[in-house]
């Protein structure tokens, strides 16, 4: 799997699928979540549950995260998602990505490159990874939030998040 991941990163063999998210209040699909997938010619489909932890161990996850973010921004630009009734697309951030000091700078640079509205991006962090993030991540989130990017906290209730810390963050959505 390690060799397959390295090969997939080198040859750009990952792909992104979009899982629609239904808004029960509006009774229609209003957003989607970008999910990275990988297919190997020999092994076939490899589950993200299998390849993502290995990619994190091997230091490949930042390249995968970058690929997903670029793919989503290009998709938003090329498909004018607002005409499809889609307000934003959620993108998962790996815990390792969240530790990068230049995260906000890179994300905003990519958004500007594709000339998309930052509000069309919603970054998702899991509760378990959030608990391990340094305090300065709040500043990074605030910077991106001021630019118009939304945030979600996924899998809430699976960890031991401090509610007072969560209440101080620019989180738009909490997924239970």
Backbone bond lengths (Angstrom), bond angles and torsions (degrees), N, CA, C in turn:
res aa  C-N    CA-C-N  psi(-1)  N-CA   C-N-CA  omega(-1)  CA-C   N-CA-C  phi
1 X - - - 1.461 - - 1.533 109.87 -
2 X 1.342 116.88 -39.67 1.463 119.53 179.61 1.526 111.35 -58.78
3 X 1.334 116.36 -43.89 1.469 120.41 179.38 1.526 110.83 -66.87
4 X 1.323 116.81 -39.16 1.467 120.81 179.75 1.524 110.44 -64.32
5 X 1.337 117.11 -41.75 1.465 121.14 178.37 1.526 110.14 -63.75
6 X 1.324 116.86 -46.61 1.472 120.50 179.06 1.521 110.61 -58.72
7 X 1.311 116.57 -42.58 1.467 121.68 178.32 1.533 110.52 -64.81
8 X 1.323 115.85 -43.05 1.469 120.03 -179.41 1.522 111.31 -64.27
9 X 1.333 117.10 -38.46 1.467 120.67 177.61 1.520 109.45 -66.33
10 X 1.338 116.38 -46.28 1.467 121.51 -178.02 1.529 111.86 -62.88
11 X 1.330 116.91 -41.00 1.464 121.23 -175.01 1.531 113.50 -101.35
12 X 1.345 116.27 7.12 1.460 121.47 177.22 1.538 111.62 57.34
13 X 1.326 116.60 53.40 1.459 121.81 -175.74 1.531 113.72 -96.94
14 X 1.316 117.08 6.23 1.457 120.11 175.71 1.520 108.87 -81.47
15 X 1.312 115.96 160.28 1.456 120.15 173.13 1.518 108.67 -143.35
16 X 1.324 115.73 163.03 1.460 122.12 -176.26 1.516 109.10 -117.56
17 X 1.324 115.49 134.87 1.462 121.23 172.26 1.526 106.95 -115.13
18 X 1.319 115.52 156.10 1.460 120.74 -178.06 1.523 109.54 -116.51
19 X 1.324 115.01 116.83 1.459 121.51 178.67 1.527 107.90 -92.91
20 X 1.331 117.77 117.29 1.468 119.42 -178.24 1.532 111.44 -67.46
21 X 1.317 115.77 147.92 1.464 122.21 177.95 1.523 107.74 -118.71
22 X 1.314 114.66 123.43 1.465 122.14 -176.40 1.531 110.13 -88.94
23 X 1.314 115.80 130.94 1.456 122.54 177.74 1.526 107.57 -95.19
24 X 1.328 117.01 109.51 1.470 120.53 -175.59 1.530 111.88 -68.98
25 X 1.309 116.91 -28.54 1.466 120.25 179.09 1.530 110.66 -69.29
26 X 1.333 116.29 -44.77 1.470 120.79 -178.35 1.529 112.66 -89.19
27 X 1.347 116.18 -11.06 1.465 123.07 179.30 1.538 112.86 58.72
28 X 1.339 113.37 45.07 1.463 120.58 176.31 1.524 109.54 -162.86
29 X 1.324 115.43 166.08 1.457 120.44 175.57 1.522 108.38 -76.64
30 X 1.327 116.31 127.36 1.464 119.47 -178.51 1.524 113.71 -123.95
31 X 1.326 116.45 -7.59 1.455 119.34 179.66 1.529 109.09 -154.71
32 X 1.317 114.87 178.81 1.466 120.20 178.96 1.520 107.94 -150.36
33 X 1.334 115.02 156.78 1.451 120.39 175.64 1.523 108.64 -111.78
34 X 1.321 115.86 130.18 1.465 121.48 177.84 1.525 108.44 -81.86
35 X 1.333 115.72 127.73 1.456 121.34 -179.03 1.527 109.41 -125.67
36 X 1.320 116.54 127.49 1.462 120.69 -179.18 1.525 109.32 -82.78
37 X 1.323 114.70 141.62 1.466 121.85 -179.88 1.521 109.26 -133.68
38 X 1.341 114.60 158.98 1.457 119.99 -179.97 1.524 109.17 -142.49
39 X 1.319 114.96 137.45 1.458 121.45 177.87 1.518 107.76 -130.81
40 X 1.321 115.29 131.05 1.457 121.67 178.08 1.522 108.56 -110.18
41 X 1.314 116.95 139.60 1.474 120.29 -179.50 1.525 112.96 -59.24
42 X 1.322 117.57 -33.33 1.460 120.70 -177.70 1.533 112.08 -88.68
43 X 1.343 117.13 -49.05 1.466 121.04 -175.92 1.526 113.78 -89.27
44 X 1.319 116.84 -15.86 1.460 119.73 -177.30 1.520 111.35 81.35
45 X 1.326 115.99 -147.16 1.460 122.07 -178.41 1.525 109.62 -67.37
46 X 1.332 115.94 131.90 1.460 121.40 176.29 1.527 106.82 -117.83
47 X 1.302 116.38 123.01 1.463 122.80 -176.46 1.528 111.59 -63.70
48 X 1.339 116.92 141.75 1.467 119.76 174.34 1.533 112.13 -58.98
49 X 1.332 116.53 -30.91 1.470 119.48 176.92 1.521 110.95 -60.19
50 X 1.323 116.09 -26.11 1.452 120.67 179.54 1.526 111.98 -91.10
51 X 1.347 117.66 -46.46 1.464 117.65 -172.73 1.523 114.65 -84.96
52 X 1.328 119.48 -26.97 1.467 119.81 -177.47 1.530 112.20 -66.66
53 X 1.337 120.45 -47.92 1.472 118.37 177.24 1.532 112.98 -58.81
54 X 1.316 116.68 -37.14 1.470 119.75 178.71 1.525 110.07 -69.13
55 X 1.330 116.69 -40.65 1.465 120.46 177.63 1.532 110.60 -62.31
56 X 1.324 117.08 -35.94 1.464 120.35 176.52 1.525 110.42 -66.30
57 X 1.329 117.21 -45.73 1.469 121.57 178.84 1.525 112.09 -60.43
58 X 1.327 115.87 -39.70 1.466 121.79 -174.50 1.529 113.43 -87.02
59 X 1.320 117.15 -0.43 1.459 120.62 178.97 1.525 114.07 76.78
60 X 1.320 117.54 18.49 1.470 121.61 -178.90 1.530 112.76 -94.81
61 X 1.321 117.49 -11.67 1.464 120.74 -171.76 1.522 112.52 -63.78
62 X 1.319 118.75 -32.60 1.469 120.27 -179.95 1.528 110.96 -64.35
63 X 1.325 116.48 -38.10 1.465 119.94 177.83 1.524 110.48 -68.56
64 X 1.313 116.80 -37.87 1.466 120.89 178.79 1.526 109.55 -67.42
65 X 1.330 116.77 -45.82 1.468 120.82 177.96 1.527 111.16 -58.27
66 X 1.325 116.24 -42.79 1.461 120.74 178.79 1.526 111.11 -62.52
67 X 1.331 116.32 -43.58 1.462 120.93 177.30 1.525 111.09 -59.09
68 X 1.322 117.15 -45.77 1.469 120.89 -179.39 1.523 109.94 -62.75
69 X 1.316 117.19 -45.98 1.468 119.96 -178.13 1.532 111.28 -62.57
70 X 1.318 116.31 -45.35 1.479 120.50 177.66 1.528 110.58 -60.78
71 X 1.324 117.01 -43.49 1.466 121.73 -179.34 1.521 110.83 -61.41
72 X 1.322 116.73 -43.75 1.465 120.76 -179.85 1.528 110.63 -65.47
73 X 1.305 117.66 -46.05 1.472 120.35 179.83 1.522 111.20 -60.82
74 X 1.316 116.87 -42.34 1.462 120.84 177.63 1.529 110.13 -64.16
75 X 1.333 117.61 -42.14 1.465 121.81 178.67 1.536 110.58 -60.70
76 X 1.325 116.57 -44.98 1.472 120.41 179.66 1.525 109.93 -60.62
77 X 1.314 116.31 -46.99 1.462 120.47 -179.42 1.531 111.81 -62.77
78 X 1.319 116.56 -46.79 1.464 120.61 -173.64 1.525 114.01 -75.88
79 X 1.325 117.56 -21.91 1.462 120.17 -174.10 1.521 114.32 -112.83
80 X 1.319 117.51 0.72 1.460 121.28 178.81 1.533 109.39 41.74
81 X 1.326 115.81 68.23 1.458 122.29 -171.03 1.523 114.18 -57.87
82 X 1.318 116.82 -27.71 1.468 118.58 179.89 1.529 111.37 -63.58
83 X 1.325 117.01 -29.71 1.471 120.20 176.99 1.531 111.04 -71.58
84 X 1.336 116.78 -19.90 1.461 121.72 177.27 1.538 111.10 -89.62
85 X 1.333 116.57 -0.99 1.463 120.99 -178.06 1.515 113.07 85.34
86 X 1.330 117.15 9.50 1.461 121.92 -179.54 1.529 108.48 -95.04
87 X 1.315 115.34 122.56 1.460 120.67 -178.19 1.529 112.44 -83.09
88 X 1.329 115.90 -39.49 1.463 119.76 -178.02 1.526 109.72 -157.57
89 X 1.336 114.41 165.28 1.454 121.26 175.84 1.529 107.58 -121.77
90 X 1.314 114.75 132.33 1.460 120.90 178.30 1.526 109.89 -87.26
91 X 1.321 114.63 138.10 1.453 121.45 179.34 1.531 107.63 -129.03
92 X 1.309 116.24 125.80 1.467 120.96 178.32 1.519 110.34 -73.03
93 X 1.325 115.35 136.64 1.457 121.26 173.32 1.523 108.19 -105.37
94 X 1.310 116.93 128.99 1.459 119.70 176.31 1.529 108.47 -74.17
95 X 1.324 116.62 153.90 1.468 119.21 177.27 1.532 112.21 -56.81
96 X 1.315 116.64 -36.13 1.473 120.54 179.74 1.524 110.40 -66.16
97 X 1.328 116.70 -39.90 1.468 121.08 177.26 1.528 110.14 -60.19
98 X 1.323 115.55 -40.05 1.465 120.58 -178.16 1.529 112.88 -66.67
99 X 1.318 117.44 -19.93 1.462 121.40 179.96 1.526 112.91 -84.64
100 X 1.316 117.40 -6.98 1.462 121.14 -176.91 1.533 110.39 -79.45
101 X 1.328 116.65 124.29 1.464 121.20 -177.76 1.525 113.05 -62.16
102 X 1.333 117.08 -28.50 1.461 120.64 -177.03 1.529 112.99 -95.59
103 X 1.326 117.83 16.74 1.465 121.74 -176.22 1.532 111.78 -56.20
104 X 1.319 117.43 -52.80 1.467 120.37 -178.28 1.524 111.07 -60.31
105 X 1.304 116.72 -43.51 1.463 121.64 -179.58 1.532 111.26 -60.08
106 X 1.345 117.11 -46.32 1.463 121.09 -179.06 1.530 111.62 -66.44
107 X 1.318 116.25 -41.96 1.465 119.64 -179.07 1.522 110.44 -65.56
108 X 1.310 117.43 -46.71 1.468 120.38 -179.71 1.531 111.32 -65.79
109 X 1.320 117.00 -35.49 1.469 121.08 176.89 1.530 110.59 -63.07
110 X 1.325 117.33 -42.44 1.470 120.96 179.33 1.518 111.14 -67.76
111 X 1.317 117.23 -40.92 1.467 120.90 177.35 1.526 109.82 -60.10
112 X 1.331 116.55 -43.88 1.470 120.40 178.14 1.524 111.88 -66.13
113 X 1.326 116.77 -37.44 1.468 121.49 178.86 1.534 110.90 -57.44
114 X 1.333 116.20 -41.83 1.469 120.51 -178.38 1.529 113.06 -92.98
115 X 1.333 115.90 -0.52 1.470 121.74 176.42 1.532 111.80 53.38
116 X 1.341 114.92 50.15 1.460 119.50 177.73 1.526 109.10 -110.70
117 X 1.300 116.13 161.49 1.456 122.64 178.14 1.532 108.45 -76.19
118 X 1.335 118.90 124.81 1.469 120.51 -179.99 1.529 113.49 -56.13
119 X 1.319 117.72 -26.56 1.469 119.90 -179.82 1.532 112.06 -69.41
120 X 1.327 117.40 -9.16 1.459 121.05 177.46 1.535 111.84 -85.36
121 X 1.336 115.20 1.68 1.461 122.03 178.54 1.520 108.77 -116.90
122 X 1.317 115.89 133.03 1.464 122.37 173.33 1.526 107.21 -129.58
123 X 1.315 116.34 117.49 1.460 120.98 -177.92 1.523 109.68 -91.58
124 X 1.324 114.57 135.17 1.463 120.41 -174.40 1.519 110.55 -114.70
125 X 1.321 115.05 131.72 1.455 122.40 179.07 1.525 107.01 -124.61
126 X 1.328 116.84 137.50 1.466 118.56 177.87 1.529 109.27 -80.45
127 X 1.315 114.92 152.48 1.463 119.67 179.95 1.523 111.36 -60.28
128 X 1.316 117.37 -41.32 1.460 119.86 -177.81 1.531 111.72 -65.17
129 X 1.331 117.63 -36.58 1.464 118.64 177.61 1.519 110.67 -76.17
130 X 1.323 117.20 -33.27 1.462 121.24 179.94 1.531 110.76 -60.56
131 X 1.333 115.82 -39.59 1.462 120.15 -179.23 1.524 112.24 -60.15
132 X 1.339 117.48 -24.73 1.467 121.76 -176.18 1.531 113.06 -96.03
133 X 1.322 116.83 -2.37 1.460 119.44 -176.09 1.526 111.53 -80.57
134 X 1.335 116.15 147.62 1.460 119.19 179.17 1.532 110.69 -70.07
135 X 1.311 115.11 159.18 1.469 121.20 -179.56 1.529 111.88 -56.98
136 X 1.351 118.45 -32.93 1.463 120.13 -176.81 1.530 112.61 -67.87
137 X 1.341 117.59 -12.23 1.456 119.05 177.30 1.521 110.92 -63.99
138 X 1.326 116.95 -27.51 1.465 121.31 176.57 1.529 109.87 -59.38
139 X 1.324 116.94 -39.82 1.473 120.83 178.64 1.531 110.85 -66.48
140 X 1.326 116.45 -39.95 1.469 121.09 178.83 1.520 109.57 -63.86
141 X 1.341 116.31 -44.99 1.468 120.36 177.79 1.522 111.10 -60.98
142 X 1.322 116.84 -44.39 1.464 121.25 -178.80 1.521 111.64 -61.88
143 X 1.320 116.60 -39.78 1.466 121.79 177.53 1.523 110.33 -59.77
144 X 1.331 116.41 -48.18 1.465 120.00 -179.10 1.528 111.10 -70.04
145 X 1.319 116.92 -35.39 1.463 120.83 178.73 1.534 110.67 -63.98
146 X 1.332 116.80 -42.33 1.477 120.29 177.47 1.531 111.17 -61.19
147 X 1.327 116.46 -29.26 1.473 120.82 178.50 1.528 111.57 -77.31
148 X 1.356 117.33 -12.77 1.458 120.48 177.35 1.517 115.66 113.62
149 X 1.333 117.29 -1.35 1.461 121.74 179.82 1.524 108.87 -78.86
150 X 1.344 116.29 137.33 1.455 121.07 177.31 1.516 111.43 -93.39
151 X 1.337 115.67 165.22 1.457 121.92 179.28 1.518 111.10 -135.22
152 X 1.335 115.02 145.19 1.456 122.89 174.32 1.517 108.65 -124.96
153 X 1.325 115.32 147.76 1.450 121.95 171.43 1.519 105.63 -109.98
154 X 1.335 116.32 115.06 1.463 121.81 -175.56 1.527 110.83 -96.09
155 X 1.314 115.36 154.76 1.469 122.76 175.30 1.525 112.42 60.62
156 X 1.329 117.14 32.34 1.462 119.48 179.54 1.522 109.71 -61.40
157 X 1.320 115.10 134.92 1.454 120.98 -178.39 1.510 112.39 104.66
158 X 1.341 116.82 -6.97 1.469 119.85 179.94 1.526 111.87 -95.17
159 X 1.308 116.76 -12.75 1.468 121.18 -179.09 1.517 110.03 -120.12
160 X 1.315 114.98 -151.45 1.466 120.42 -177.54 1.521 109.92 -131.30
161 X 1.316 116.82 48.61 1.456 120.71 -176.55 1.526 111.38 -62.68
162 X 1.289 113.43 143.98 1.443 121.76 175.69 1.530 107.09 -81.70
163 X 1.331 117.44 115.46 1.460 120.92 -176.59 1.518 112.75 -61.09
164 X 1.315 118.13 -33.60 1.463 119.04 179.70 1.526 110.27 -67.59
165 X 1.336 117.64 -36.85 1.470 120.12 177.46 1.534 110.42 -67.32
166 X 1.322 116.50 -43.57 1.467 120.34 179.31 1.524 110.88 -61.32
167 X 1.325 116.81 -40.03 1.472 119.91 -177.34 1.524 112.20 -66.43
168 X 1.335 117.31 -19.63 1.464 121.45 178.45 1.526 113.35 -85.20
169 X 1.334 116.77 -7.90 1.457 120.71 -174.67 1.519 112.36 -93.20
170 X 1.322 116.20 155.41 1.470 120.37 178.43 1.544 111.68 -82.58
171 X 1.334 116.03 60.18 1.466 120.83 -177.97 1.528 108.88 -96.97
172 X 1.340 115.52 127.97 1.457 121.82 -179.79 1.522 112.53 -89.40
173 X 1.344 115.51 -33.49 1.460 120.99 -172.57 1.524 108.84 -134.45
174 X 1.330 115.99 135.30 1.458 121.26 171.21 1.518 106.40 -118.15
175 X 1.327 115.17 120.37 1.471 121.55 179.09 1.515 108.38 -95.76
176 X 1.312 115.60 119.98 1.468 120.88 -177.88 1.517 109.32 -89.71
